[in-house]
Amino acid sequence: MPATTRALRLRQLIDDNASLRLLRAGDTAAHAAAVMALLAEHLGGEERRLGSEELHERLDADLEQLRAVGFELKNSARGYVAQWRTAGFLVRRASDDARGETYELSSHALLAIRFLDDVEAPRQSATESRLASLAAQLRQLAIDTDPLSQRRLERLRRERERIDAAVAAIEAGDDEPMAGARAAERVRDLLAQAAAVPDDFTRVRAEFETLNAKLREKIVESDASQGTVLDDIFRGVDLIATSDAGRTFKAFTDLVLDPAVSGEFEDNIDQILERDFAHELTAEQRRALRHFVSTLKGRTSEIQGVATEFARGLRRYVESQDYGRDRVLRGVLQEAMQHALAASDVVKPYQKLGFDPPLTGVALKSVGVLRVHDPSEFDASSVVTMNETGVADLAALRAQARLTEIDFDELVGQVNSVLAVHPTATAGEVLAQFPASQGVASVVGLLALAAVHGVVDEQTERLIWTGTDGVERAADVDRHRFVGRIT
């Protein structure tokens, strides 16, 4: 039974896991090799994300070369990218910088590529640097986890004695610095460990995406946990940051963004690259080592932005009450599925229902509705008249402006002229001395000025003016009185 259980579990894993599907992609080993090579070359190196158009262009060029050397690759780049996205090898996201979409490798694809890299160029299983690293970590772990303080002190004293002995040996000139092949081998081992760190960011982002989807699912589907999740969100709890993945990533982020740690890291890298044994490293290895810290900071900032956006989106989802609409839709769908399940015992799937339900889709139309483009319809048959330009007439421009706008400058001058003789003046008194040159526009302008620079009495006043058409008009309005000069 244990073997049977394990066989069933592994069969399910092989069917569902995208990493294993990528290792056996296509019908032949050659096809799988081509898929792995294309994905690793364009998305598995320093460039982890490409725009859709750029990726299609690069893949089309490589596909032509692969076909020339005997690979049977019948599809286009666009078709293969769609297949790989459906299979879980690629992740498609909206571009933050420009219109369009971007593609990057999924965490499963990265795992498969790294596995083949290890098979193609296996690392040495027993090296001095790996053993020294394990010994140092075990020694520190034993000190940090010892429950007895006396034993911790004894271990720390022995560690201090060892360091003092090393210092004395250096001062006496009996200690030689590590160099040559040993030093280069240790750097390569460090690079092998560091190569997995950028891939971890992809897995962390996938974990955050899964967590975000599960939290939304809990809000919509689970009545028991709905209250807890909603209460946490309304209280301002960041469920993304407080999750296990969020806490682990925060600890890593705090270490990466610590100025002291990152500064010491970069100083050590600069010193290592200045050593003679650094020439034994390849150009790619030296470049990876030099850009390691900046890569970590860039990807850390990116994942932080993703986690923050998920947390904000989850809060907006709750505060906007969108989850209530989704719960109603879920209830309707479940009710429909229950009715369909009950009806399945008496109604066959192929039985005619007697009515045609409306289907969503694009309506098909006859080719006869298409019209042939006729350039003559857009031909300008009349001769275009050319008018010569002249010097603008200022008086004409002023007259044109007065037809469309109230001349407040003229009205302010008229009001101030009346107030120079009388302490106060109503709008009607101003009109009596200065007829409305713009018709009703002058009347409206006077009332607007009085509302701002004067007072309005409870009594009414009759305003009389002659319109621009020469017809005399009158209106009874609340008395607007100017009480001071308008400046």
Buried (B, 14 or more C-beta within 10 A) or exposed (E): EEEEEEEEEEEEEEEEBBBBBBBEBBEEEBBBBBBBBBBBEBBBEEEBBBBBEBBBEBBEEBBEEBEEEEBEBEEEBBEBBBBBBEBBBBBEEEEEEEEEEBBBBBBBBBBBBBBBBEEEEEEEEEBEBBEEBEEEEEBEEEBEEBEEEEEBEEBEEEEEEEEEEEEEEEEEEEEEEBEEEEBBBBBBBBBBEBBEBBBBBBBBBBBBEEBBEEBBEBBBEEEEEBEEBBEBBEEEBBBBBEBEBBEEBBEBBEEBBEEEEBEEBBEEBEEBBEBEBBEBBEEEBBEBBBEBBEBBBEBBEBBBEBBEEBBEEBBEBBEEEBBEEBBEEEEEEEEEEEEEEEEEEEEEEEEEEEEEEEEEEEEEEEEEEEEEEEEEEEEEEEEEEEEEEEEEEEEEEEEEEBEEEBBBEBBBEBBBEBBEEEEEBBBBBBBBEBEBBBBBBBBBBBBBBBEEBBEEEEEEBEBBBBBBEEEEBEEEBBBBBBEEEBE
